Amino acid sequence: MTKKRRRHSEEFKARVALEAVKGVKTLSELSATYGVHHTVIAQWKRQLIDGSGEIFSRKNGFHHRRSEEELTGPLYEEIGRLKMEVDWLKKKL
């Protein structure tokens, strides 16, 4: 019988990877504690280390919030335009 593949949340992966980076416990100990294979923990650790530079980039800071506002503005305009078209079509029918 085959086991079903488990999916772990991002928070769980981050917590386990941070513990692996700290180095307090070995990968085998973490594997036994969390029930995840030690090679998977090593992959999560490598992903955390490789992606850590992106955390401090300007994209994730204040500028990211401004770009969200720039994205939502045109969408709200289109919603308004579509509502007006629906109202016009209702009157025509």
C-alpha positions as a Markdown table, in Angstrom:
| # | Residue | x | y | z |
|---|---|---|---|---|
| 1 | Met | 0.0 | 0.0 | 0.0 |
| 2 | Thr | 1.2 | 3.4 | -0.8 |
| 3 | Lys | 1.1 | 6.4 | 1.5 |
| 4 | Lys | -0.7 | 9.5 | 0.6 |
| 5 | Arg | 1.5 | 12.5 | 0.0 |
| 6 | Arg | 1.3 | 15.0 | 2.8 |
| 7 | Arg | 1.2 | 18.7 | 2.1 |
| 8 | His | 2.7 | 21.0 | 4.7 |
| 9 | Ser | 1.9 | 24.7 | 5.2 |
| 10 | Glu | 4.4 | 27.4 | 4.5 |
| 11 | Glu | 4.5 | 28.3 | 8.2 |
| 12 | Phe | 5.4 | 24.7 | 9.1 |
| 13 | Lys | 8.1 | 24.6 | 6.5 |
| 14 | Ala | 9.6 | 27.9 | 7.7 |
| 15 | Arg | 9.5 | 26.8 | 11.3 |
| 16 | Val | 11.3 | 23.5 | 10.5 |
| 17 | Ala | 13.8 | 25.2 | 8.2 |
| 18 | Leu | 14.6 | 27.8 | 10.8 |
| 19 | Glu | 15.3 | 25.2 | 13.4 |
| 20 | Ala | 17.6 | 23.4 | 10.9 |
| 21 | Val | 19.4 | 26.7 | 10.2 |
| 22 | Lys | 19.9 | 27.3 | 14.0 |
| 23 | Gly | 21.7 | 23.9 | 14.2 |
| 24 | Val | 20.6 | 23.1 | 17.7 |
| 25 | Lys | 19.2 | 19.8 | 16.6 |
| 26 | Thr | 20.5 | 17.5 | 13.9 |
| 27 | Leu | 18.5 | 16.8 | 10.7 |
| 28 | Ser | 17.8 | 13.3 | 12.1 |
| 29 | Glu | 16.4 | 14.7 | 15.3 |
| 30 | Leu | 14.3 | 17.2 | 13.5 |
| 31 | Ser | 13.1 | 14.4 | 11.2 |
| 32 | Ala | 12.0 | 12.3 | 14.2 |
| 33 | Thr | 10.4 | 15.3 | 15.9 |
| 34 | Tyr | 8.3 | 16.6 | 12.9 |
| 35 | Gly | 7.8 | 13.3 | 11.0 |
| 36 | Val | 9.4 | 14.7 | 7.8 |
| 37 | His | 12.3 | 13.0 | 5.9 |
| 38 | His | 15.7 | 14.6 | 6.6 |
| 39 | Thr | 16.3 | 15.3 | 2.9 |
| 40 | Val | 13.1 | 17.3 | 2.7 |
| 41 | Ile | 14.2 | 19.3 | 5.7 |
| 42 | Ala | 17.6 | 19.9 | 4.0 |
| 43 | Gln | 15.8 | 21.1 | 0.9 |
| 44 | Trp | 13.6 | 23.5 | 2.9 |
| 45 | Lys | 16.7 | 24.8 | 4.7 |
| 46 | Arg | 18.5 | 25.4 | 1.4 |
| 47 | Gln | 15.4 | 27.2 | 0.0 |
| 48 | Leu | 15.3 | 29.4 | 3.1 |
| 49 | Ile | 19.0 | 30.3 | 2.8 |
| 50 | Asp | 18.8 | 31.0 | -0.9 |
| 51 | Gly | 15.6 | 33.1 | -0.6 |
| 52 | Ser | 16.6 | 35.1 | 2.4 |
| 53 | Gly | 18.0 | 37.9 | 0.3 |
| 54 | Glu | 14.6 | 38.6 | -1.1 |
| 55 | Ile | 13.2 | 39.4 | 2.3 |
| 56 | Phe | 15.1 | 42.6 | 2.5 |
| 57 | Ser | 14.6 | 43.8 | -1.1 |
| 58 | Arg | 12.7 | 47.0 | -1.7 |
| 59 | Lys | 10.0 | 45.0 | -3.5 |
| 60 | Asn | 8.6 | 43.7 | -0.3 |
| 61 | Gly | 8.6 | 47.0 | 1.6 |
| 62 | Phe | 6.6 | 50.2 | 1.1 |
| 63 | His | 6.9 | 50.1 | -2.6 |
| 64 | His | 5.0 | 46.8 | -2.8 |
| 65 | Arg | 2.0 | 48.4 | -1.0 |
| 66 | Arg | 1.9 | 51.2 | -3.5 |
| 67 | Ser | 2.0 | 48.9 | -6.5 |
| 68 | Glu | -1.1 | 47.1 | -5.0 |
| 69 | Glu | -2.9 | 50.4 | -5.0 |
| 70 | Glu | -1.8 | 51.0 | -8.6 |
| 71 | Leu | -3.2 | 47.6 | -9.6 |
| 72 | Thr | -6.6 | 48.0 | -7.9 |
| 73 | Gly | -7.3 | 51.4 | -9.3 |
| 74 | Pro | -7.9 | 50.3 | -12.9 |
| 75 | Leu | -9.9 | 47.3 | -11.7 |
| 76 | Tyr | -12.3 | 49.5 | -9.8 |
| 77 | Glu | -12.6 | 51.7 | -12.9 |
| 78 | Glu | -13.5 | 48.7 | -15.0 |
| 79 | Ile | -16.0 | 47.6 | -12.4 |
| 80 | Gly | -17.7 | 51.0 | -12.6 |
| 81 | Arg | -17.7 | 50.9 | -16.4 |
| 82 | Leu | -19.2 | 47.4 | -16.4 |
| 83 | Lys | -22.0 | 48.4 | -14.0 |
| 84 | Met | -22.9 | 51.3 | -16.2 |
| 85 | Glu | -23.1 | 49.0 | -19.2 |
| 86 | Val | -25.3 | 46.6 | -17.3 |
| 87 | Asp | -27.6 | 49.4 | -16.3 |
| 88 | Trp | -27.8 | 50.6 | -19.9 |
| 89 | Leu | -28.6 | 47.1 | -21.2 |
| 90 | Lys | -31.3 | 46.8 | -18.6 |
| 91 | Lys | -32.9 | 50.0 | -19.8 |
| 92 | Lys | -32.7 | 48.8 | -23.4 |
| 93 | Leu | -34.4 | 45.6 | -22.7 |
